[in-house]
């Protein structure tokens, strides 16, 4: 089943998993140790993130390691960039207004 990446990252636990894995690849057990949830619940979150191509799995011996799929994360970043540009424009306008008001009060 193909899932929407924005639906996947809407869940706070999945966002926390992405934050954990951003630092280093981790096994499911290592990830589960960071949550007050069952290993089964964490595995379900991992499966959804893999289905969305936000995580990739790599078998190393008997362990499976999860790591970020950076290219897919770029899609999220590109979507957010449009809002970042709007906010930066508004903050720059606010800065200019404050400078103008400060000059008027001198």
N, C-alpha and C positions, 0 to 999 in steps of 0.2 A: 504494500500500500504506500503510495506516495503522499507525503504530508507537506503542509505548508510550513516553511521555516519560521514565519512570524507567529503562527499558532504554537509551534514548538517552544519558542523562546518566551512566550507569554507566561509560561509556568515558572514561578520563582525557584523551584528546586532544579529545574533544567538550566536556568541561568546560573545558579550556583555551581552546578557541575561544570558548565563551560568555563567559569572563572577558575575553578580548581585545575582543570586540565590545561588551561592556557599557560600555566607555569611549567608543567611537565606531563608527559604521558603517564597514565595511571591504570592500575588493574581495577576491576569492578569491586573487589574487596577493599582496596585502599580508598576508593571513592566512597563506598558505603560507610566507612568508619567516620566520615565527616557529617553524617546525617542521622537524625533520630527517626530513621525509617528502616523498614526491613530490607534485606539484601534484594529480595524479589521486587520490591517497589523501585529501588534504585536501578535494577536491571531493566525494568519497564521504561524508565526515563531514558536510559542509555540506548535502548532499542529505538525509541522515537527519534532521538538525536542522530542516530546512525541512518535511519530511514530518510531523514531530511538532509543527509550528507553534511551535517555540521560536525560529525565525529567520524573518524576512521578507526578500524580495528586492525591491530597487528599481532599476530601470534608469535610469541617468543618462548620457545620451549613449551611448557605446559600452561603458561599464562597468556592471557589476552590483554594487550595494552590499548587504551583508548587515547587518541590525540585529536587535536583540532584539525578540521579541514579549512585551512586559511582562505582558500578561494571562495568557499561558500560564505564565510564570515564577511568577505568583502561585499557581497550582495546586500547584507544588512547595513554595512557601513555606507554604501552608496545611496541606499534609500534614506538613511538618516542625514546624509550630507545636505540634502535639500533643505531640511529644517535647520541644520546648523548654520547654513548661509543666511536664512531669514533672521535667526536669533542674532547673529553677528552684526547684520545690518541694523537691527533695532538697538543693540547695545552701542554701536558707533553713533547712531543718531542721538541716543541718550547722553553719551559722552560730549558730543558737540553742544547739546542744549545746556549741559551743566557748565561747560567752559564759557558759553555765552552769558549765562546767568551770573557766573562768578565775575566776569568782566564788568557787567552792568552794576554790580554791587560795590565796585571799587570807587 
